[in-house]
Amino acid sequence: MSLYVALQMDPIEAVAIDADSTFRIGVEAEARGHRLFQYTVDGLSFSEGRVRARGRPVTLRREAGNHVDFGDWATVDLTEFDVVWLRQDPPFDMGYVTSTHLLDRVRKETLIVNDSFWVRNCPEKLMVLDFPDLTPATLITRNLDDIREFRAKHGDIILKPLYGNGGAGVFHLSPEDPNLSSLLEIFSVLNREPVIVQKYLPAVKQGDKRIILVDGEAIGAINRVPASGEARSNMHVGGRPEKTELTEREKEICAAIGPTLREKGLLFTGIDVIDGWLTEINVTSPTGLQELERFDGVNAAAMIWEAIEKKLAEKV
């Protein structure tokens, strides 16, 4: 099966080839005989009933400083592709939401990974609300009194933007921290969205696990350990990835959410688990693929493509 694959992503020439999951997915696609076309979200357009993207064919190689060759610029109807990867990084703002609406218009003809309708309707920090027995105590609000009451009940809390990514804007606040009001004022100036507040889990100092699931099945995990003096474990802000295994509790979490992910076409996801508690279900642009492959010696990208190829074969 030779597929024509579009990568909707941030500029591919700027990626870190030893860490970027989309680059790894693209390299594996080429190894399987698939052709690649890359465009950025600002190249996506709708015109007279057709959704099109302006971009370029690409050829990838794992060679630092020389990892991509580009073909000529072209505007291609998205229905010409077998697969479109929705992989640009958040923030999950109205620009991101608009791109999902455009992709929705071709999802019957072209396989969108992850499914654009459900990416839009399952933002990572909100989808966990469907599984209250698996998550730590959580509050979503713009009301300062609500947050104060929540902190009085639970002690240390984590406060973060509802639609942020990469650990940006995440704060650990103790019961005595006097900055709560000021932080909420800053968030209110930046946007009109609520914030999400969760009970702080002290075990995060030993790591925050990123578990990767393919079509609802866990294929492995990495443990992300915060840097010294840092509350956040995200690798974007200095978290150190380590080899790890899944606990029985983590397997139970994956078994509980797997059918929902599969049903919604969320084929490549990364969930975050701290001390046996599910904190996020990452569906927009999950990371951690290359780290998992290095630690476990598995070809995780091949597992993803095998799942995609199976879905396409079932449609024929």
N, C-alpha and C positions, 0 to 999 in steps of 0.2 A: 504494500500500500504506500504510494507516494502522494503526499499531501502538499497543498499550497497553504502556507501558514503566515498569518499577519501577527506581528508583535506590536500592540499598542502600549508604548512604554515611554519612559523618559529617554533623552538622547543616548543611544547605545554606545557612542564613541566615548562617553564619560564614565561608564560603569567600571567598578572594581572587579576584574575578571575572576579573582579567586574568592569572591564573596557573593556576587550578585546571582540571585536565583534565576532571573529571567535569562541571563547570559547562559547559564548552565542548561536551561531548558532548550534554548536555541541550538547550542552545540550538539546536544543529544538528538534534536530533530534532524539536523544535517547528517549525523551518523546513521540515521534510519532512512535516509534518502529523501527527506522532505525539503521543500524550497521555502526560503524565508523572505519576508517583506516587512520592513520596519517603518513605523510612522509614530509621530508624537500626537498627543490628543488635539493640539491645535491644528493638525492636518485633517481632522475628521469634519465632514460636512454633510448636509442634507440638501439635495437639489432635485426638484420636480419628481419626488417619489423615490429617489435613489439615495442610499447612504454610501458615501465615497470617502476614501482616504488618500491624501497626497503623501507619498513617501518614496522609499527606494528599496530595491532588492538588496539583501545583505548576505555576505559569506563571513562566517566567524571562524576564529582560530584561537587557541589558548597561547597567545604570544603577547606578553606585556608590551604596551606601546604600539602594537601593530595587530590588534585583535579583530579588526573588521575591515572588509572591503565593501564599498558601495557600488551599486549599479546606477543607472540613470533615473532621475526623478520621473515619477509617473503618478497619475491619479487613477485609482482602481476601485471599482464597485465592490463593496464588501461581500456581495453574494458570490464573487468569483473565488473567494477563499473557502477552503474546507474548514479551517479553524482560525478564529481570531482570539488572541490572548489579551485579556483586559489586565494589564500589568503596570500601568503608570502608578507612581506612588501617590498616596493621599497627600494633603488633607482631603477629607471627604467633604467637599464644599459643593456649591451649586454647579461649578464647572464640571466636577466629577459626576454629579448626579445627571447633568445634561448629557454627558457622554454615554451614560447607561441607557438613557431614553433613546438615543440614536441607535445604539447597538441592539436594543429591543426590537427594532424594526427589521432586523435581518436574522434574528435568532431561530426562526423556523427553517431557514435555508442553510445557515452557517452555524457551526457549533461555537458558541462563545464560552470561553473558559477564563474565570468562573462565570456562570450564567449571570448576565447583566441585570435581569429583573431581580434576582435574589441577592446579588451584591448590593443593589440599591436598597433593598428592603431588609437586609440583615447586617447593618453596620456592626463592627466587632464588639463595641462596648454595650450594644443594645441586645444583640442576639442572645447573650448569656442570660437575659431576663427570662427566657423560655425555660431555663433549667434552675429554678430557685434552690433546689435541694443540693445542687453541686457548687453553688457560688457563695462567696463570703457575703456578709451583710452589705447591702448596696443601697445608695440613695441617689436619685437624679432630681436636681432642683436648681433654681436660681435664688431661692429664698435663704437668706443668711440665718434666720432663726431655725429653720429646718436643719441646717448643717450644724449649728451649735447644739441642738438637741441630740442629733445623731452622734456627735463627738462626745457629749456628756454620757451617752449610753455605752459607747464602744471604746472610748479612750483614743489611742493613736489612730489617725485616719490617713488615707491617701486621697488627695484631691487632684483631679486631672480634667483636661478638656474632653468633652464628649466625643468629638470627632478628630482628635489629634492623632499623631503617629510617632513612632520612633522614640518614645519617652519624653518628647518635648512638652514642657509645661506641667510636669508631674511633681507634686509636692507631698512630702511626708510631714504631717502636722501632729505634734503632741498635744495633750489636753491643755497644756499651759502656753502653747505657742500664741503670741499676740498678733500674728500677721494674718489671721483668717479673713478679717474684714477687708484689709487692704488687697489681699489676693483676689477676693471675689470682685472688688471694684475694678481691678485690672482686667479680669476676664470679661466683665460687663462692658468695658470700653472696647475690647477687641471684637466682640460679637454678641449676638442676642441669644445664644444657645445656653441651655442649662449646663451645669458641670456634673460630673459623676464623682461620687464619694464612696469609698469602700473602707471597711474595717482593715486596718493595717495588720499584715501577717508577718510577725518577726522572723519567721523561717525564710523569708526572702533573702536574708543575709547568706544563707547556704545555697541559694539559687532559685531561679524562676525557670521552669522547664518549658521549652517550646517543643510541642509534640506535633509531628507532621502526619496528616491523614490524606490518603489518596482515595477518592470516591467513598469516603466514610470509614475507611479502614486505617488504623494506625500503622505506620511503617517504621517508626523510630522517633527518637527524641534527642535533643541536646539540652544541657543544663547551662543557663546563663548566670554567672556569678557577678554581682555588682562590684565595681571598683571600690577600694577602700574609701570610706567616708561618703559613699554615694548610695542613695536610696533606690536608684533605678538600675535595672539589670539589662536593659536593651543594649545590643551590641553597637548601635549608633552612638551611644553615649559612654562607651568604654566597658560594657559588660564583657566578661571573659567566657567564651564557650568551652564547655567540658563534655566529655563522654559520659553517658548515663544510660540507665535502663528504666523501663516502665515499671512502676509499682502496681500491685493489684488494684489499688484505689484508682490509679490513672487509667488502667485498662477498663475499669467499670465506667469511668467518665466517657472514654472513647466509645464504648459499646452503647452508652445512653444517647449520645449525640450523633453517632454515625448514621443511623437511618434518616435523620432529618437533613444532614448534609447531603447525603446521596439523593434524597427526594428532590432537593432544591437545586441540583446541578452544581453544587459547590465542590468541585472535583479536587482542587488543591487547596487545602486549608492548613493553618497552623494555630493550634490552641495554646494558651498560656495557663500553666497550672503551678500554683505555689502551695506547698504543704498539703496537697490533696484537694485544693480548692480551685475551681475553674474561674479565671478572671477575665479572659478575652477569647473570642473566636475570630481569628484573623482570616478574612475572606477577600479583602481588596488586593493586597500584593504581599502575600506571606513570604518571609525570608527563612533562612536556616538550612536550605537544601544542600549547599556545598559543605557546610560544617558537618551535617549528618553523614554525608557520603564519606568524608575523610575519617570520621570517628568509627563508623560502623562497617566501612568497606562495602557498602551496598551501592547499587546504581539506582538511586531514588528517582532520578529524572526518567530513566527507562520505565519505571513502574508507572509514572504519570502518563507517559506516551502510550504505554500498553493499555491503560484505562481509556484514553482518548480514542485510540484505534479500535478498541472493542465497541465503544459507543457508536462510532461512525459505521462500523460493519453491521451493527444491529439495525441501523436506519435504512440500509440498502434493501 
